[in-house]
């Protein structure tokens, strides 16, 4: 897919995977509408990318359906067309269901599942008017195989995965591509800034970088792949343990031990980096 002068909307576009994806599309010449709740962070990434392309920002909550309507109106007004929607915004207060307050549990569903469904519905008329396009959802390996300690998050991403596959069958328009990327742990603040709350099982799988996920999102816009797990070997593992739950239960203790070792190594590396940074500041 050629992105020159096309318009791309990215939710959660101010940091992590969203910002990395924005950089990829900017390099490809696309116009961008970046959405996130924090205006300051949006302004920073927009300032960086305006040297390459046209960028508009909108500080809003994707769980607000009226704001979502206005987002598409803004993008269409500013750029005259909408071609790609990247549903990347996510919310994940970690911990067992009983330890997370009810309001946050509801918001996980609102941000991770309800918002992408609403945004997809709103995007379709604009994509048809533009002659086609793509809607790419950012899922998770947790949506392919339930993760204890992230039950509601797993449910939201599983629902997003089901929605992606179902709407791809429902919309009989070869010009519109639907796909989902399902990464394991990603080396971004979404996980690393809350590392103690992340399950050991999560870190049993290889870390992807935000840039790697962003490139996959870009590729999914134009290839014939419906879902891309990252890394592929982890996707295979989720498939096998989904088909054979006893296998998952048997492997879990070993995977959790591995994940605990990886988590400890990552925390040690972070402490060393902070120490070196502190020493540099003193010098």
Backbone as numpy.savetxt, mean C-alpha at the origin, in Angstrom:
# Nx Ny Nz CAx CAy CAz Cx Cy Cz
2.25 0.31 -20.39 1.40 1.51 -20.39 2.28 2.76 -20.39
1.98 3.68 -21.27 2.72 4.94 -21.34 2.06 5.96 -20.42
2.84 6.54 -19.52 2.27 7.42 -18.50 2.45 8.91 -18.80
3.15 9.24 -19.84 3.39 10.64 -20.18 2.06 11.38 -20.32
1.89 12.43 -19.52 0.70 13.28 -19.52 -0.57 12.57 -19.05
-0.45 11.36 -18.52 -1.59 10.70 -17.89 -1.70 11.22 -16.46
-2.86 11.02 -15.83 -3.07 11.49 -14.47 -3.20 10.32 -13.52
-2.42 10.37 -12.45 -2.38 9.29 -11.47 -2.76 9.85 -10.09
-3.71 9.21 -9.43 -4.09 9.55 -8.06 -3.49 8.50 -7.13
-2.78 8.96 -6.10 -2.15 8.04 -5.14 -2.59 8.41 -3.74
-3.25 7.49 -3.06 -3.60 7.73 -1.66 -2.43 7.27 -0.78
-2.31 7.90 0.38 -1.15 7.63 1.22 0.12 8.03 0.48
0.04 9.13 -0.24 1.10 9.51 -1.17 2.22 10.34 -0.60
2.25 10.54 0.71 3.24 11.47 1.27 4.49 10.79 1.80
4.46 9.46 1.96 5.62 8.79 2.57 5.61 7.32 2.16
6.70 6.63 2.49 6.77 5.19 2.28 6.52 4.77 0.85
5.69 3.74 0.69 5.39 3.20 -0.64 4.71 4.25 -1.51
3.82 5.05 -0.91 3.12 6.07 -1.69 4.06 7.09 -2.30
5.01 7.57 -1.51 5.98 8.54 -2.01 6.89 7.91 -3.05
7.31 6.67 -2.80 8.17 5.97 -3.77 7.43 5.77 -5.09
6.14 5.45 -5.01 5.34 5.27 -6.21 5.17 6.60 -6.95
4.97 7.66 -6.20 4.86 8.99 -6.82 6.13 9.33 -7.59
7.28 9.00 -7.03 8.55 9.28 -7.72 8.64 8.48 -9.03
8.21 7.23 -9.00 8.25 6.40 -10.21 7.37 6.99 -11.31
6.16 7.38 -10.94 5.25 7.95 -11.93 5.73 9.31 -12.42
6.34 10.09 -11.53 6.88 11.39 -11.94 8.00 11.20 -12.96
8.85 10.22 -12.72 9.92 9.92 -13.68 9.36 9.52 -15.04
8.16 8.91 -15.02 7.53 8.47 -16.26 6.71 9.56 -16.92
6.64 10.75 -16.30 5.97 11.89 -16.92 4.50 12.04 -16.60
4.00 11.32 -15.60 2.58 11.41 -15.26 2.29 12.63 -14.40
1.06 13.17 -14.55 0.57 14.18 -13.64 0.11 13.48 -12.36
0.28 14.13 -11.20 0.00 13.47 -9.94 -0.95 14.26 -9.05
-1.91 13.54 -8.46 -2.65 14.06 -7.32 -2.30 13.16 -6.15
-1.62 13.73 -5.16 -1.19 12.98 -3.99 -2.11 13.28 -2.82
-2.60 12.23 -2.19 -3.56 12.36 -1.10 -2.97 11.75 0.17
-3.11 12.47 1.27 -2.74 11.97 2.59 -3.39 12.89 3.62
-3.32 12.52 4.87 -3.93 13.37 5.90 -3.05 14.56 6.26
-1.73 14.39 6.20 -0.82 15.45 6.62 -0.39 16.37 5.49
-0.76 17.64 5.57 -0.47 18.57 4.50 1.02 18.87 4.37
1.71 18.98 5.51 3.13 19.34 5.48 3.95 18.29 4.73
3.71 17.02 5.01 4.43 15.95 4.33 4.10 15.94 2.85
2.85 16.21 2.51 2.46 16.29 1.10 3.20 17.41 0.38
3.31 18.54 1.04 4.00 19.68 0.43 5.46 19.37 0.16
6.10 18.61 1.03 7.51 18.27 0.86 7.72 17.38 -0.36
6.91 16.34 -0.51 7.08 15.45 -1.66 6.67 16.15 -2.94
5.66 17.02 -2.87 5.24 17.76 -4.05 6.33 18.71 -4.53
6.98 19.38 -3.59 8.06 20.29 -3.94 9.20 19.54 -4.63
9.48 18.35 -4.14 10.53 17.53 -4.74 10.19 17.14 -6.19
8.94 16.77 -6.42 8.57 16.20 -7.71 8.16 17.22 -8.75
7.88 18.44 -8.34 7.44 19.45 -9.31 8.55 19.86 -10.26
9.79 19.46 -9.97 10.86 19.67 -10.93 10.72 18.75 -12.14
9.92 17.69 -11.97 9.78 16.68 -13.03 8.42 16.70 -13.71
7.37 17.05 -12.94 6.03 16.93 -13.50 5.06 17.83 -12.74
3.80 17.84 -13.17 2.77 18.60 -12.49 2.24 17.80 -11.31
2.18 18.43 -10.14 1.75 17.76 -8.92 0.75 18.62 -8.18
-0.36 18.01 -7.81 -1.33 18.64 -6.92 -1.44 17.78 -5.67
-1.79 18.40 -4.56 -1.93 17.66 -3.30 -3.30 17.92 -2.70
-3.74 16.97 -1.87 -5.01 17.14 -1.18 -4.90 16.46 0.18
-4.93 17.27 1.23 -4.89 16.74 2.59 -6.32 16.36 2.99
-6.57 15.07 3.14 -7.92 14.59 3.43 -7.84 13.19 4.02
-8.96 12.75 4.54 -9.11 11.42 5.09 -9.84 10.56 4.07
-9.22 9.47 3.61 -9.85 8.64 2.59 -11.11 7.96 3.10
-11.31 7.93 4.41 -12.53 7.35 4.97 -13.72 8.29 4.85
-13.48 9.52 4.39 -14.53 10.52 4.18 -15.00 10.44 2.73
-16.15 9.86 2.49 -16.63 9.63 1.12 -16.83 10.93 0.36
-17.32 11.98 1.03 -17.51 13.26 0.35 -16.18 13.84 -0.10
-15.15 13.69 0.73 -13.82 14.17 0.36 -13.29 13.39 -0.85
-13.62 12.11 -0.92 -13.20 11.29 -2.06 -13.82 11.80 -3.36
-15.09 12.17 -3.29 -15.75 12.74 -4.47 -15.03 14.00 -4.93
-14.70 14.85 -3.97 -14.01 16.10 -4.30 -12.61 15.87 -4.85
-11.97 14.79 -4.42 -10.63 14.48 -4.92 -10.65 14.23 -6.42
-11.63 13.48 -6.88 -11.71 13.21 -8.32 -12.08 14.47 -9.10
-12.95 15.27 -8.52 -13.30 16.54 -9.18 -12.06 17.42 -9.32
-11.25 17.45 -8.27 -10.04 18.28 -8.29 -9.07 17.78 -9.35
-8.83 16.47 -9.37 -7.88 15.91 -10.34 -8.35 16.16 -11.77
-9.63 15.98 -12.01 -10.16 16.18 -13.36 -10.11 17.65 -13.76
-10.37 18.54 -12.79 -10.30 19.98 -13.07 -8.87 20.42 -13.38
-7.92 19.94 -12.58 -6.54 20.37 -12.73 -5.87 19.79 -13.97
-6.17 18.53 -14.29 -5.44 17.85 -15.35 -6.28 17.45 -16.56
-7.60 17.52 -16.41 -8.46 17.23 -17.55 -8.74 15.76 -17.81
-8.18 14.88 -17.01 -8.39 13.45 -17.18 -7.88 12.70 -15.96
-8.35 11.47 -15.78 -7.85 10.59 -14.72 -7.64 9.22 -15.34
-6.45 8.66 -15.14 -6.09 7.41 -15.81 -5.75 6.26 -14.85
-5.22 6.59 -13.69 -4.74 5.55 -12.78 -5.09 5.93 -11.35
-5.56 4.95 -10.58 -5.80 5.11 -9.15 -4.96 4.08 -8.40
-4.17 4.56 -7.45 -3.39 3.68 -6.59 -3.95 3.77 -5.18
-4.63 2.71 -4.73 -5.18 2.67 -3.38 -4.12 2.14 -2.43
-3.37 3.08 -1.84 -2.23 2.71 -1.02 -2.39 3.06 0.46
-3.26 4.00 0.77 -3.41 4.43 2.17 -3.75 3.24 3.07
-3.11 3.20 4.25 -3.37 2.10 5.17 -3.36 2.54 6.61
-4.01 1.74 7.45 -4.09 2.02 8.88 -3.96 0.70 9.62
-3.06 0.66 10.63 -2.82 -0.62 11.31 -2.34 -0.43 12.74
-3.24 -0.19 13.68 -2.85 -0.26 15.10 -2.66 -1.72 15.46
-1.46 -2.09 15.86 -1.14 -3.51 16.03 -1.52 -4.03 17.40
-1.75 -5.34 17.43 -2.05 -6.00 18.69 -3.25 -6.91 18.55
-3.44 -7.83 19.52 -4.62 -8.68 19.52 -5.90 -7.85 19.53
-6.95 -8.40 19.00 -8.22 -7.68 18.90 -8.63 -7.09 20.25
-8.47 -7.84 21.33 -8.91 -7.38 22.64 -8.09 -6.21 23.17
-6.92 -5.96 22.58 -6.07 -4.86 23.06 -6.25 -3.58 22.25
-7.00 -3.65 21.17 -7.22 -2.49 20.29 -8.62 -1.95 20.53
-8.74 -0.63 20.68 -10.08 -0.09 20.96 -11.00 -0.23 19.75
-12.29 -0.26 20.03 -13.29 -0.55 19.00 -13.26 0.48 17.87
-13.01 1.74 18.20 -12.97 2.78 17.19 -11.85 2.52 16.18
-10.68 2.11 16.67 -9.56 1.83 15.77 -9.82 0.59 14.93
-10.48 -0.40 15.51 -10.83 -1.59 14.73 -11.73 -1.22 13.55
-12.69 -0.36 13.82 -13.57 0.09 12.75 -12.83 0.90 11.70
-11.86 1.71 12.15 -11.13 2.54 11.21 -10.22 1.70 10.30
-9.72 0.59 10.80 -8.93 -0.30 9.94 -9.76 -0.69 8.71
-11.00 -1.06 8.94 -11.88 -1.46 7.83 -12.21 -0.25 6.95
-12.46 0.89 7.58 -12.81 2.09 6.82 -11.69 2.51 5.87
-10.46 2.50 6.36 -9.32 2.98 5.55 -8.83 1.92 4.57
-8.70 0.70 5.04 -8.06 -0.35 4.24 -8.99 -1.04 3.26
-10.28 -1.01 3.53 -11.23 -1.72 2.67 -12.33 -0.84 2.11
-13.05 -0.15 2.99 -14.17 0.67 2.52 -13.68 1.78 1.57
-12.62 2.47 1.95 -12.13 3.58 1.12 -11.72 3.12 -0.28
-10.93 2.06 -0.44 -10.59 1.61 -1.79 -11.80 1.23 -2.63
-12.82 0.64 -1.98 -14.03 0.29 -2.72 -14.73 1.55 -3.22
-14.88 2.52 -2.33 -15.54 3.78 -2.72 -14.73 4.51 -3.79
-13.43 4.59 -3.60 -12.57 5.28 -4.57 -12.61 4.59 -5.93
-12.64 3.27 -5.93 -12.73 2.52 -7.19 -14.02 2.86 -7.92
-15.11 2.86 -7.16 -16.41 3.20 -7.77 -16.39 4.59 -8.37
-15.79 5.53 -7.67 -15.73 6.91 -8.16 -14.80 7.05 -9.35
-13.77 6.21 -9.41 -12.78 6.32 -10.49 -13.29 5.83 -11.83
-14.17 4.85 -11.81 -14.54 4.16 -13.05 -15.07 5.08 -14.16
-15.99 6.00 -13.88 -16.47 6.87 -14.97 -15.35 7.71 -15.58
-14.41 8.16 -14.75 -13.31 8.98 -15.25 -12.36 8.14 -16.11
-12.08 6.91 -15.69 -11.21 6.05 -16.47 -11.85 5.70 -17.81
-13.14 5.46 -17.80 -13.83 5.17 -19.06 -13.78 6.38 -19.99
-13.98 7.56 -19.42 -13.93 8.78 -20.22 -12.55 8.98 -20.82
-11.51 8.57 -20.09 -10.13 8.72 -20.58 -9.75 7.64 -21.58
-10.63 6.65 -21.76 -10.33 5.58 -22.70 -9.70 4.37 -22.07
-9.68 4.33 -20.74 -9.11 3.18 -20.04 -8.13 3.62 -18.99
-7.53 2.64 -18.33 -6.57 2.96 -17.27 -6.36 1.78 -16.35
-5.99 2.07 -15.12 -5.67 1.01 -14.16 -6.04 1.43 -12.75
-6.45 0.45 -11.95 -6.68 0.62 -10.52 -5.87 -0.45 -9.81
-4.88 -0.02 -9.06 -3.98 -0.94 -8.37 -4.17 -0.78 -6.86
-4.45 -1.88 -6.19 -4.63 -1.88 -4.75 -3.39 -2.44 -4.05
-3.01 -1.81 -2.96 -1.87 -2.28 -2.17 -2.41 -3.14 -1.04
-2.21 -4.44 -1.17 -2.67 -5.38 -0.17 -1.55 -5.78 0.76
-1.50 -7.05 1.10 -0.51 -7.55 2.04 -0.53 -9.07 2.01
0.61 -9.69 2.35 0.61 -11.13 2.55 -0.36 -11.51 3.66
-0.58 -10.57 4.59 -1.55 -10.82 5.67 -2.96 -10.97 5.14
-3.20 -10.51 3.92 -4.50 -10.70 3.28 -4.61 -12.03 2.57
-3.49 -12.70 2.41 -3.49 -14.02 1.79 -3.51 -15.13 2.83
-2.95 -14.82 4.01 -2.93 -15.79 5.10 -3.08 -15.03 6.41
-4.10 -15.32 7.21 -4.33 -14.57 8.45 -3.12 -14.57 9.37
-2.84 -13.42 9.96 -1.71 -13.26 10.86 -2.23 -13.01 12.28
-1.99 -13.92 13.22 -2.39 -13.68 14.61 -1.73 -12.41 15.14
-2.48 -11.61 15.86 -1.97 -10.33 16.33 -2.28 -9.20 15.38
-2.79 -9.55 14.19 -3.21 -8.55 13.20 -4.51 -9.00 12.55
-5.42 -9.51 13.37 -6.62 -10.16 12.84 -7.47 -9.23 11.98
-7.73 -8.03 12.47 -8.59 -7.11 11.72 -7.88 -6.58 10.49
-6.58 -6.31 10.62 -5.79 -5.89 9.45 -5.82 -6.99 8.40
-5.61 -8.24 8.81 -5.68 -9.36 7.87 -7.04 -9.41 7.19
-8.09 -9.21 7.97 -9.45 -9.23 7.41 -9.63 -8.13 6.37
-9.12 -6.93 6.67 -9.27 -5.82 5.73 -8.53 -6.08 4.42
-7.33 -6.63 4.52 -6.54 -6.88 3.31 -7.05 -8.10 2.55
-7.61 -9.07 3.28 -8.24 -10.20 2.60 -9.46 -9.73 1.83
-10.22 -8.82 2.46 -11.38 -8.26 1.77 -10.98 -7.46 0.54
-9.89 -6.70 0.64 -9.41 -5.92 -0.49 -8.97 -6.84 -1.62
-8.32 -7.94 -1.26 -7.90 -8.92 -2.27 -9.12 -9.50 -2.97
-10.13 -9.90 -2.19 -11.34 -10.47 -2.78 -12.04 -9.46 -3.68
-12.10 -8.21 -3.22 -12.73 -7.16 -4.03 -12.00 -6.97 -5.35
-10.68 -6.96 -5.31 -9.89 -6.77 -6.53 -10.18 -7.85 -7.55
-10.16 -9.10 -7.11 -10.41 -10.21 -8.03 -11.85 -10.21 -8.53
-12.78 -9.87 -7.63 -14.19 -9.90 -8.02 -14.54 -8.80 -9.01
-14.03 -7.60 -8.77 -14.40 -6.51 -9.68 -13.71 -6.67 -11.03
-12.56 -7.33 -11.03 -11.90 -7.60 -12.31 -12.75 -8.54 -13.17
-13.50 -9.43 -12.51 -14.42 -10.30 -13.23 -15.73 -9.58 -13.56
-16.11 -8.64 -12.70 -17.38 -7.94 -12.87 -17.34 -6.90 -13.99
-16.24 -6.19 -14.10 -16.12 -5.13 -15.10 -15.56 -5.71 -16.40
-16.39 -5.91 -17.34 -15.97 -6.50 -18.61 -15.50 -5.40 -19.56
-14.39 -4.80 -19.22 -13.81 -3.74 -20.03 -12.30 -3.97 -20.08
-11.83 -4.47 -21.20 -10.42 -4.83 -21.33 -9.50 -3.62 -21.20
-10.07 -2.42 -21.30 -9.23 -1.22 -21.23 -8.90 -0.83 -19.79
-9.59 -1.41 -18.81 -9.35 -1.07 -17.41 -8.70 -2.26 -16.71
-7.52 -2.02 -16.15 -6.76 -3.07 -15.48 -6.98 -2.97 -13.97
-7.32 -4.10 -13.36 -7.43 -4.19 -11.90 -6.35 -5.15 -11.40
-5.65 -4.78 -10.35 -4.62 -5.66 -9.81 -4.34 -5.30 -8.37
-3.68 -6.23 -7.68 -3.29 -6.00 -6.29 -1.87 -6.50 -6.09
-1.09 -5.72 -5.38 0.24 -6.15 -4.96 0.13 -6.55 -3.49
0.67 -7.72 -3.15 0.56 -8.25 -1.79 1.96 -8.45 -1.21
2.55 -7.39 -0.65 3.90 -7.51 -0.09 3.89 -8.05 1.33
5.03 -8.61 1.71 5.26 -8.93 3.11 5.75 -7.67 3.80
6.62 -7.78 4.79 7.11 -6.59 5.48 7.89 -5.68 4.53
7.67 -4.38 4.68 8.34 -3.38 3.83 9.17 -2.48 4.73
10.34 -2.17 4.30 11.26 -1.35 5.10 10.85 0.12 5.03
9.75 0.45 5.71 9.26 1.83 5.79 8.88 2.12 7.24
8.56 3.37 7.52 8.15 3.76 8.85 6.87 3.08 9.30
6.05 2.63 8.35 4.79 1.96 8.67 5.03 0.76 9.59
6.17 0.10 9.39 6.55 -1.03 10.23 7.70 -0.68 11.17
8.74 -0.06 10.63 9.98 0.10 11.39 9.84 1.04 12.58
8.94 2.02 12.50 8.77 2.94 13.62 7.93 2.34 14.75
7.35 1.18 14.49 6.51 0.51 15.49 6.94 -0.95 15.61
8.24 -1.18 15.49 8.77 -2.53 15.33 8.44 -3.45 16.50
8.40 -2.92 17.71 8.14 -3.78 18.86 6.73 -4.36 18.83
5.82 -3.69 18.16 4.43 -4.15 18.10 4.18 -5.10 16.92
5.16 -5.19 16.02 5.01 -6.05 14.85 5.28 -7.50 15.27
4.44 -8.42 14.82 4.59 -9.82 15.21 5.90 -10.39 14.69
6.47 -11.31 15.45 7.69 -12.00 15.01 7.44 -12.75 13.70
6.22 -13.27 13.54 5.88 -14.01 12.32 6.06 -13.14 11.08
5.73 -11.87 11.21 5.87 -10.95 10.07 7.31 -10.89 9.58
8.25 -10.81 10.52 9.65 -10.66 10.15 10.31 -11.98 9.73
9.53 -13.05 9.70 10.07 -14.31 9.18 10.19 -14.26 7.66
9.52 -13.27 7.04 9.57 -13.13 5.59 10.52 -12.00 5.20
11.16 -12.13 4.03 12.14 -11.12 3.61 11.53 -9.73 3.49
12.29 -8.73 3.89 11.87 -7.33 3.74 11.95 -6.90 2.28
10.94 -6.21 1.82 10.99 -5.52 0.53 11.27 -4.05 0.79
11.77 -3.35 -0.21 11.94 -1.90 -0.09 10.72 -1.21 -0.69
10.51 0.03 -0.28 9.41 0.82 -0.84 9.58 0.98 -2.35
10.82 1.12 -2.78 11.10 1.29 -4.21 10.72 0.03 -5.00
10.99 -1.14 -4.42 10.63 -2.39 -5.10 9.12 -2.53 -5.24
8.39 -2.18 -4.20 6.94 -2.25 -4.26 6.40 -1.24 -5.27
7.00 -0.05 -5.27 6.57 1.00 -6.21 6.77 0.54 -7.66
7.89 -0.10 -7.94 8.14 -0.57 -9.31 7.13 -1.64 -9.70
6.78 -2.49 -8.75 5.77 -3.52 -9.02 4.43 -2.88 -9.34
4.07 -1.83 -8.59 2.82 -1.11 -8.86 2.82 -0.55 -10.27
3.94 0.07 -10.65 4.06 0.63 -11.99 3.89 -0.47 -13.04
4.55 -1.59 -12.82 4.49 -2.70 -13.78 3.07 -3.27 -13.89
2.37 -3.36 -12.77 1.03 -3.94 -12.76 0.04 -3.12 -13.60
0.34 -1.84 -13.76 -0.56 -0.99 -14.57 -0.61 -1.45 -16.02
0.46 -2.10 -16.48 0.52 -2.43 -17.90 0.64 -3.89 -18.25
0.93 -4.75 -17.26 1.07 -6.16 -17.60 -0.25 -6.90 -17.40
-0.22 -8.22 -17.54 -1.45 -9.01 -17.45 -1.61 -9.72 -16.11
-0.77 -9.36 -15.14 -0.80 -10.00 -13.83 -1.92 -9.42 -12.97
-2.70 -10.28 -12.34 -3.80 -9.84 -11.48 -3.33 -9.57 -10.06
-2.42 -10.42 -9.57 -1.89 -10.25 -8.22 -0.42 -10.60 -8.19
0.37 -9.75 -7.54 1.80 -10.00 -7.38 2.15 -10.03 -5.91
2.56 -11.21 -5.43 3.03 -11.33 -4.05 4.51 -10.95 -4.00
4.92 -10.38 -2.87 6.31 -9.97 -2.72 6.84 -10.42 -1.36
8.00 -11.13 -1.38 8.61 -11.75 -2.56 7.79 -12.95 -3.01
8.00 -13.41 -4.24 7.18 -14.52 -4.77 7.23 -15.78 -3.90
8.38 -16.08 -3.30 8.48 -17.28 -2.47 7.56 -17.19 -1.25
7.38 -15.98 -0.73 6.45 -15.80 0.40 5.01 -15.99 -0.05
4.73 -15.55 -1.28 3.40 -15.77 -1.83 3.10 -17.26 -1.97
4.11 -18.01 -2.40 3.94 -19.47 -2.51 3.69 -20.08 -1.14
4.41 -19.60 -0.13 4.24 -20.11 1.22 2.83 -19.85 1.73
2.29 -18.65 1.47 0.93 -18.35 1.92 -0.09 -19.23 1.20
0.17 -19.53 -0.07 -0.73 -20.41 -0.82 -0.74 -21.82 -0.23
0.44 -22.35 0.04 0.55 -23.72 0.57 -0.08 -23.82 1.96
0.22 -22.85 2.82 -0.33 -22.92 4.18 -1.82 -22.61 4.21
-2.29 -21.88 3.19 -3.72 -21.66 3.08 -4.46 -22.93 2.66
-3.84 -23.69 1.77 -4.42 -24.95 1.32 -4.32 -26.02 2.39
-3.24 -25.95 3.16 -3.00 -26.97 4.18 -2.74 -26.28 5.52
-3.81 -25.87 6.22 -3.65 -25.12 7.49 -2.75 -25.82 8.50
-2.77 -27.15 8.51 -1.91 -27.88 9.46 -0.44 -27.58 9.21
-0.10 -27.32 7.93 1.28 -27.01 7.59 1.68 -25.67 8.20
0.77 -24.69 8.12 1.04 -23.38 8.72 1.24 -23.47 10.21
0.38 -24.25 10.86 0.51 -24.40 12.31 1.81 -25.11 12.68
2.23 -26.06 11.86 3.47 -26.79 12.12 4.69 -25.91 11.92
4.63 -25.02 10.92 5.77 -24.16 10.60 5.87 -22.93 11.49
4.75 -22.55 12.11 4.71 -21.27 12.83 5.78 -21.12 13.90
6.00 -22.11 14.77 7.04 -21.91 15.79 8.41 -21.63 15.20
8.76 -22.35 14.14 10.05 -22.13 13.49 10.12 -20.74 12.85
9.03 -20.33 12.20 9.00 -19.02 11.55 9.05 -17.90 12.58
8.37 -18.08 13.69 8.38 -17.05 14.73 9.77 -16.89 15.34
10.48 -17.99 15.52 11.85 -17.91 16.03 12.75 -17.17 15.04
12.58 -17.49 13.76 13.35 -16.79 12.73 13.03 -15.30 12.74
11.73 -14.99 12.80 11.32 -13.59 12.81 11.84 -12.83 14.01
11.88 -13.49 15.17 12.41 -12.84 16.38 13.88 -12.50 16.21
14.64 -13.39 15.58 16.06 -13.12 15.33 16.23 -11.93 14.39
15.41 -11.91 13.33 15.50 -10.81 12.36 15.11 -9.49 13.02
14.07 -9.50 13.83 13.64 -8.29 14.52 14.75 -7.76 15.42
15.40 -8.66 16.15 16.50 -8.25 17.03 17.64 -7.64 16.23
17.95 -8.21 15.08 19.01 -7.68 14.23 18.65 -6.29 13.70
17.40 -6.12 13.30 16.95 -4.83 12.78 16.99 -3.76 13.87
16.59 -4.12 15.09 16.62 -3.17 16.20 18.05 -2.79 16.55
18.96 -3.77 16.51 20.37 -3.48 16.79 20.95 -2.56 15.73
20.59 -2.80 14.47 21.09 -1.96 13.39 20.55 -0.54 13.53
19.29 -0.42 13.95 18.70 0.91 14.14 19.38 1.65 15.28
19.69 0.93 16.37 20.39 1.56 17.49 21.78 2.03 17.09
22.47 1.21 16.31 23.81 1.57 15.85 23.77 2.79 14.94
22.78 2.82 14.07 22.63 3.96 13.16 22.33 5.24 13.93
21.48 5.14 14.96 21.16 6.30 15.78 22.39 6.78 16.54
23.19 5.83 17.02 24.40 6.18 17.76 25.40 6.89 16.86
25.56 6.38 15.63 26.48 7.01 14.68 26.01 8.41 14.30
24.69 8.55 14.13 24.14 9.86 13.79 24.36 10.86 14.93
24.21 10.38 16.16 24.40 11.23 17.33 25.86 11.67 17.43
26.77 10.76 17.15 28.20 11.08 17.20 28.57 12.10 16.13
27.95 11.96 14.96 28.21 12.91 13.87 27.72 14.29 14.24
26.56 14.34 14.91 26.01 15.64 15.32 26.95 16.33 16.32
27.54 15.53 17.21 28.45 16.09 18.20 29.72 16.63 17.56
30.17 15.93 16.51 31.39 16.36 15.85 31.14 17.56 14.93
